[in-house]
Amino acid sequence: MNEDVMRPVVEELESIVGSENVSSSKIIRLSYSEDASPFHARIPGLIVRPTETLEVSQILRLANEYLVPVVPAGGRSGICGACLPRVPNAIVLDLTRMDNIVEIDEDSQTVTVQAGLRWAELIYKLSKLGYKVGFRGPFGGNAGTVGGSLSSNSVGCGSAKWGSSGDSVVSLEVVLPTGEILRTGSGWNPLAKKFARYATFNDLTGLFIGDHGILGVKTEATLKIYPLPEGKVFGDFGFNSIEAASKAMYEIQKKKLAEELVLMADRHTVSSYAPQLAEKYPEVESVLAVIIEEASEEIAEAKKKLLEKIVREHGGFFIGTFFSRLHWSEMFNVVQPLFEEGYWYNTCHLRPITMFPELIRKAHEIFKKHGVDKNPEITWVASGLGIDRCHCTGWITLFLKNPEKKHILEKVWSDLRKVIIETGGVPYWTGLLWEEYVLPRVHYGFFDLLKKIKRTLDPNNILHPLVFGL
Amino acid sequence: MAKVEFSNVKKFENFLYLCGKCGDCSLAVKIATSKSPLSHPCAVKNVLGYEAYDARGRLIILKNLLSDKLEVNEEVLDWAYTCTTCGACRETCLAVEGGIDTPSIMEALRRDLVSQGFRFEKHLSILENIKNLDNPYGEPKEERLSFLGEELSNIPEKADIVYFIGCTSSYRTKEIALAAIKFLKQFKKEFAVLRDETCCGSILLRYGYVNEAKEQAERLVKKLNEMNVKTVIFTCPGCYRTFKKDYPEILGRDLGFETLHLVEFLDTYLKDKNIVFEAKNDEIVTYHDPCHLGRHLDVYEAPRNIIKRIKDIKLIEMETIKNFAHCCGAGGGVKSTFPDLALKVARNRIDEALEVNASILLSACPFCKLNLKQAADNGLKVLDIAEFLVETQVHEVVEVAPKTVEVVEISPGKRLMDYLNGHVEIFKGLRVGCKFNYEIVDWKTQEPKLKFYVMVLESGERPKIKISMGAADNPDVTIIISEPAAEKLVKCEERSEYAEAFGNFFNEPTEEEFIDVILHRSTKELMRMGYGEFAREAGLI
């Protein structure tokens, strides 16, 4: 970076956020050059740590004046490289200091938080007051922030009933790339509470959800809250085929029975997660772990009966409650123990539940083609999560034990991503993980509109340049 | 700058690769989501703010150093010494068994830097002080024991037990040493104090000067062996960790004597005795776990047991405790290298104590005490446990005669404890060293009525176990059982029946009869430890 050019920028940034919250130190910049994905960023030029919306606004105005790119970042626990700068010398906005609960509005049953608040912290603070959020955060919700999830269409804990991260939002406060501050939903009226998303105008909230930080910096989000449940039921169910498990999953979701619904999709996955269980039930190919949470024990029990009926009708059987309970009591801690298998490479996407078995079949063909099924240095976990109604995540995660086998892994990884798109899957987040596979297939009209919106809102292309190829 | 060979860091290269960069090491709050007293674990990052100072950032930077994308300069040198090596990141990390050991990796880096000439001026003067004056503070060595005055003549030069005072309590926190000596004498233990005690070399190891520390270790251990010492007691967890963990490693041999912290000695001594302490005033106290005593040596319960023995004192725990307690900021050479940083970290810990309305913050480490006291400019009293015992219970410790036997109804918890003692086959399959807590709770209030823990001493068909009251230090699992469920468990005649009942209470809990399990390790790790066998038989997995 040319220091003479940047000096006035640094000085002005320091006057906005304080000198201790602006850094051009090389080691500090390097520490922001990676996130939880296998991808690498162009090394940022500056790291800036604001605490308030107004500071973000001033920073973006300054960036426009000096034409310096800006990349917003949260807990950087995402696995698609969404917050990694694509251009050199960008300002990375580390938003994790913006982590306050702004307001709990019991009248509207909403919580307004700063965008840098981590999900696990939000859950803790709300639980002390007897509340929960519906969508609880991605599986990396210890470090994942509300803003980061909303920017990347996260799905995760609670998605079976409450949908993806964006479905919980009532209103957003966004700083536009040119520095103006916008409030969406009923927030358009400064005299109104932020209680309704779809009100008066079209849904501007949706414009910013999933934007990967290219259309604005989310500074506050107002989310729906609910009283903590009185009734909880856990259940793990074994199935002799992925087809049977998927059909049961579809029926459970159709009837909206589960708060959370996890599918261990193939026997290899069941053996990886639970070798003892795989040994005990040699016939089990897939496992469904179901969590029911309701306002009363009676409702939860009634739903449990319906759940058990569906499971029976599809040839499934009860195998305990350990996994569903563990999944819920160790929320946000279930993925990390898998890191021991080697570095992880993901294929996160969405698809209708009915199309899940096809994915598993095709994945097994790819594993066979590249000899992965016989190569202990590359392993996989195939799982899914019920989302909203009748779609689910497709999670085939590869683990590379031996970096020398990366060339094989790259082929498998690439083939999987191609097949996922070809079989009608859509990634929820995009980032460096998916752009290469997604962008060539985007319908012209869709992409053209996105381009026009980006140009209108960000005439100098300040905010996270090159994302989505823009 | 010259090229640096990272031979020590390279021993950990695999761990740099296995870090999944999830960010838990600094950003996690696991209080509600996994019932762990953990919140923003990296005390240094909580002050300095940037990613470079937490474990994830440090591992990213180390990868850049190893691949020559970053060269060593003053900035890197400064950064290398900003880690207190407290180990909170390691406790939080679930990526590998026991967590990625970033503190050891940072110490490896320091060894590489030191061995290739990258040294702090400040450190060199401390090195000189230790070499010439036997203490890092630059104090006259002949004055090391002068604080004892005439008392010294009453303390033997030789005994089976040696109290190792340490440099900090010899020169800076003499009150802790005086308190320790009072209790050791009071409990009629004959003990000695080394007349020519020297620095243990802890600070040298933390800075990366291994060879110099080894010289200290050799000299001290030789002397203690020549004296045929059986036990060395410490009040400084820094010295204690250095003796217990570092010395066997750098000397390549067993020390030939037992090492104990004073709180362990007192806790063990008091266990079977009716000794009560009486405080001057009703006070709310809280306890800060020193990293070297807690995370590094797994001593969590002994200090708490002692505090709970003091009448009229209420122990209220802070938000982060035990293996997830925030560091005070003084360790790992940070206090001497970056005193302002150490103080800011301590202020955050003081705030945690104030949040629970404590009027006294207790610890069991002279280094923690000094740093926390310096930061507590708001009326909070900061004391070492030993000192607190001396200061607040001015009444003599009273030996109470054993009570006459009362007829008391045996609680369901106690019955389960007795039952487990007689049915050790329940623990078949568990590895030696497994330890797990039981909490027998009131089914209505969910309040614990009895806490005990089991340790596996020998594995086998009928394993040898030890059941003790209270909670284990760093347990693998906590099993919560309602009293009605415990009542039914004790009626089971054999393991299979017990396992089935256990599984039913877990899988099909009722309002009154239930079992819950809190895991303190990953399921993979627990499987390796042998917990899978019972879990499978019980139908948990």
Interface residues (C-beta under 8 A of the other chain):
Chain A: E20 N21 S23 S25 K26 I27 I28 L30 S31 Y32 S33 E34 D35 A36 I47 R49 G75 R76 S77 D94 T96 R97 R118 A120 E121 I123 Y124 S127 G140 G141 N142 A143 Y273 A274 P275 Q276 L277 E279 K280 I319 G320 T321 F322 F323 L326 S329 E330 M331 F332 N333 V335 Q336 P337 F339 E340 G342 Y343 W344 P403
Chain B: Y17 L18 C19 G20 K21 C22 G23 D24 S26 L27 A28 V29 K30 I31 A32 T33 S34 K35 S39 G49 Y50 E51 A52 R56 G57 R58 I60 I61 N64 K69 L70 E75 V76 W79 C93 L94 A95 V96 E97 G503 F506 N507 I518 L519 S522 T523 K524 E525 M527 G532 A535 R536 G539 L540 I541
